[in-house]
Every structure is written in C-alpha cells, then in structure tokens.
Amino acid sequence: MTSTVVYDENLRTVCTHLRSGSQIETDAPVDNQGKGQRFSPSDMVATALGSCMLTIMGMRARDMNLNLKGVSIEVEKIMLADPRRIGAINLTFHFPDNLKTDEKQRKVLELAAHSCPVIYSIHPDIKVKTLFNWEPALLIH
C-alpha cells in the first residue's frame, strides 16, 4: 500500500504516505463549497505533474553533473464544468542565474520533463502546456 486518505471533516482529508509518515491535508476549493485553505485534490494533480517533471529532470541533470537546485515551476490549473474537471495545466519553469547549460543539455532536460510518469497518466483531454524560461540561466556555447 502507498498511502491512506482519511476524511477529517468540513470537506478536508488527511493523506499519509505510509513509508515516511509524511502528511498532506486537502481542502475543497472555495468555488466548490470548501474553505480553500489547503491544496484541493485537483491542485495536487496539477502540482504532482510539476513535481514529477522536475524530479525526472533532476535525474537527468545529475547524470550530466548539473545541479538544478533553485529551479521553480509556476503551476496553473484550469478547471472546466459539466462535468467539473481539470481542463488544462500550464507549467512555467524558471531557472536560477547560476545554472550554466548548453543547448544539448537544455534539450535533454526538456525531453526528460516530458517523459515523466505523471504526464503519461494525465488524460489526453487535459491540455498540458509547458514553458521553459531558461533566461536568466547562462547559456554555454
């Protein structure tokens, strides 16, 4: 078993990762009867995509002796109605000033991001858009 999810109350759950004991609380969003004080379950799906992409990029970066510390992703989840569902996920990657990469390394990292297990698990009707904002990261020629 991977985790447990326990309903707390007031549209909130507590998710526990069994191996580590780490916990995440979720809350229904304000636009769907909740308080919006925690990640919603659909926020977690979108955020999991960004986290997975960055993890796989980290594996490839390690193979190339690159350190991705400080790379961040802005995650935007767009909901649709009837039925209520995720319609799109927009991910904007930002790279720190001190990251020095060449074109080949950037291509390898971008391909790695697009090969993460979560992206293959996202329904094809969900539009995923990624923007790799390499500037101001330094380009090595």
Secondary structure, 3 states (H helix, E strand, C coil): CCEEEEECCCCEEEEEECCCCCEEEEECCHHHCCCCCCECHHHHHHHHHHHHHHHHHHHHHHHCCCCCCCCEEEEEEEEECCCCEEEEEEEEEECCCCCEECHHHHHHHHHHHCCCHHHHHCCCCCEEEEEEECCCCEECC
